[in-house]
Amino acid sequence: MPNLTVVGAQWGDEGKGKVVDYLARSAGVVARFQGGPNAGHTVCVDRNTFTFHQIPSAILSPKATCIIGCGCVIDPYVFEHELAVLRKKKISPGQRLVVDCRAHMILPYHQQLDRLRDEQLAKQRIGTTGRGIGPAYADKVNRTGIRAGDLLSEEVFNDKLKRNVAAANFLLMDRYKAEPISFKATAHEYWQATRRIARMVGDGSRMLEDALRRGERVLFEGAQGMHLDIDLGTYPYVTSSTTWAGGVAPGTGISPVWLEEVVGIAKAYTTRVGLGPFPTEMNDADAERLRALGHEYGATTGRPRRCGWFDAPVVRASVRHNKLRALVVTKLDVLDSLEEIKVCRAYRLEGREVGEFDPFHAAELEPQYETMPGWREQISGCRTFAGLPLRARRYLAKLEELCDCPIALVSVGSERSQTIPYKSRKLRWLR
C-alpha cells in the first residue's frame, strides 16, 4: 500500500491541516515529523473547528493512529489544552495517540530565552512565535535537551532539569538582565503537567516500521512550509527544523527507502507570517482586502499574515526539492470577487530572467506577472472540477503550467466536504 508525505510548498499556512484531515480518512497511521506549537493546523468538520498545534490533524479520523515523531518539540501545556478541547467535543484519542520517546520537550526557560533574544536583536530580529521552538532545538543539537522518554523517571528528569536551569539562568541574568527561574517550582509544576504525556510515550519509530511492513497506509504530516526550512529556506528568517520531505526519515526514525509519494500544499495566492523576503507581497490596501477575504491571521499567534499574489517560482522550487507528485491548491474561493488576478511566472535579476526562487538574492528579485481575469462567481458550493467557472479552471491550468506539476485536489472552503478532486489519479494514495 502507498505512503504519502504532505509538505507546505510556500511559507506555511497553506491549509495542511484540512488536507491531512481529508487524506487521513483512509490512513492507518499518521505521523508528524517536525516542528512544535509554532504550527497551527485548522480543521473544520461538521461545523466544528479545531486548531491543532501539537497533535496531528488526523486525530479526528477514528481509525488512524497518530504519532508525534522524534523530530518534533513538545510543549506539554499546549498539548494538554488540545486534549481538553478534544474531550470537550467527546473525542477520546485513547491508544491512538503516541509520543515518540525521542521527541524533545519545550521548557519554560526556552520560551523566555526565545522572546528575549528576538527582542534584543531589534532591527535584526527574526519575528519568531516566541514559543521556545528555536531554543529547544538548540538544546537538542547541544546534546542537553530533555526528551519525552525522560518524563518516565522523576530522578532522571530532575537531574537534567537542574543542569539546564543553571545554564538558562546564567543567560537570563548575565546577557538579558532578567529574573532567574526557580528550579524547585519549575520541576514540580512541569512534572505534574507532563503526567498525561508520559502515559503516551512509546517507540514511534518501531510502530511506523511495523505499520509499513504490514502494508498499512501511512501518512506523514509536515508543519510550516518548504521555504521556512532551516537549510533550504530564506535563512535566517526560517524555522528551526527540516520542513521538506527530507525531514521525514530523521523526524520519524524510519529509513528514507520507505518513502514513496510527496504532495505539496499551496494556496491560490501567497501569504507569509513574520519577517523575511516576500517578492510578490501586495501593497497595503490590496493586502488588507485579501487578508479580510481569506481571514489571514496566524492560527498560532493571531498576527496578520502578509499577503501577495501566487508565486510560481517559489512553488517550482518546492516541486524540485521534494520531487512533488502533485499539488493541492487551497483557498481558491478567496479569489472569487477579484476582477483581475496576477500570477508571478518568473523574476528579473540583474537584467536576466530567473525561473526559480533564489533565497540568496530574494531582496533583488523583481516579479514578472501575468494578469488573468477573475471569475466573479461564488465557488464554495462547487463539488466537481467541471462545475467550476471556466476562468477558475483556466487559472488552475496556468498554475499547473507554471509550476510544472499537476493539481490533484482543489479546496474551495474550510469544510472537509469542500474539496474537489481534479487530477487525483496522479496520486496513488487517492486511487
Buried (B, 14 or more C-beta within 10 A) or exposed (E): BBBBBBBBBBBBBBBBBBBBBBBBEBBBBBBBBBBBBBBBBBBBBEEEEBBBBBBBBBBBBEEBBBBBBBBBBBBBBBBBBBBEBBEEEEBEBEEBBBBBBBBBBBBBBBBBBBBBBBEEEEEEBBBBBBBBBBBBBBBBEEEEBBBBBBBBEEEBBBEBBEEBBEEBBEBBEEEBEBEBBEBEEBBEEBBEBBEEBBEBBBBBBEBBBEBBEEEBBBBBBBBBBBBBBBEBBBBEBBBBBBBBBBBBBBBBBBEEEBBBBBBBBBBBBBBBBBBBBBBBBBEEEBBBBBBEBBEBBBBBBEEBBBBBBBBBBBBBBBBEBBEBBBBBBBBBBBBBEBEEBBBBBBBEEEEEEBBBBBBEEBEBBEBBBBEBEBBEEEBEEBEEBEEBBEBBBBBBEBBBEBBEBBBBBBBBBBBBEBBBEBBBEBBEBBE
